[in-house]
Structures are given as structure tokens and as C-alpha cells.
Amino acid sequence: MLQTRRSALRLARKVRHQPQRRHDTTKATTGHSAAAGHHEPTKHAHHPEPQNESFGRGFYLTLASLPLGFALYKFSRNENNSSATSAQPAITRFLDHWSGYKDRWVARNTLHTRMVEQAANDRNLFQNEPPGKMVDLRFPEVFNSGSPYNVQAGQTANLDALVAHYEKKNREAAAKFER
């Protein structure tokens, strides 16, 4: 008797924790259908019938604000003054008060464009300029900066005239600097 109770209790727990089937597999295999009296049991209660719901207060307020906004915009014009800014509606005048940044951006963009154009002109000028033909040497020993070892006889040129030229040039620059 105790063994029977245990197996009945196990079977009841297994059935309770078994997931619900979504499709009736016996219908396809046996040919039974819902019209034949075979219904799948459900745990859900029947849903209530749909009720008519109104659009709500927000919908009607939005619909009312559209013509009211148009009327406010239309009748807020100041027709008495003849100046162009006072003839505009109040909302436009208010928005124009906060749109001063456009003038600053136009000035900044114009300045930036001029600077970029000037930089492009300078670059074009420097890139198309032919390279200088004269190389100004800072010291005449640059010609003798090679290795002093393994120098064959007659390999080096006589640089006395070149040294004299640069010494004279340095003296003239120093004299010009002292004046």
C-alpha cells in the first residue's frame, strides 16, 4: 500500500510540473477535432468583451491647440507700425531675438575661408618656386669633413680660394652688424 502511494504521488508531481502543450498532437494522428467534442483544456479565463474607449483628453487638447496656435500667430501681428520687424508676428520676433548666432557664424566662416584661401595661395607659391641655386655654407670646412684616413695623393682639391671668399664674406657681415 505504501509503495502505491509513493508512485501515485510521483505521478501527480510529474503531471503538475509538465509544461502545457501548445498544439493538440492527437488531432493530427487520430482525426479528432474540436467539432467532434475534443477540446484542449486551458487555464485562462475568458477575456472580457472589448469596450469602446474614448480618445482621451490629450487627443482633444492637441486638436484644439492647432487652430488656436494658428489664430494666435495670425492675430499677433502689430499692424500699426510700418517697420519690417514690428510687422512680423510676435512668435517670429521672439525667435529672431535668439537667432543672433547666425551672424557670428557667418563672420567666423568668412574669416576661416579667407585664411584657408591665403594658406593655399602661400603653399602654391612655395611649391612652384624653383629651388635656390646657391648653397650658403656656414663654414668652409664642410668640404673637408670626410675621413682623414686612406686619402690618396691629389684626391682633395685646393680650397684656399674658397676659404678666402668665405672669410671675406664673414668680415663684411661682421662689419655690417657692428654699424
Secondary structure as GFF3:
##gff-version 3
##sequence-region A 1 179
A	DSSP	alpha_helix	2	16	.	.	.	ID=ss1
A	DSSP	alpha_helix	25	30	.	.	.	ID=ss2
A	DSSP	three_ten_helix	34	36	.	.	.	ID=ss3
A	DSSP	alpha_helix	57	75	.	.	.	ID=ss4
A	DSSP	alpha_helix	90	97	.	.	.	ID=ss5
A	DSSP	alpha_helix	101	128	.	.	.	ID=ss6
A	DSSP	three_ten_helix	140	144	.	.	.	ID=ss7
A	DSSP	alpha_helix	160	178	.	.	.	ID=ss8
###
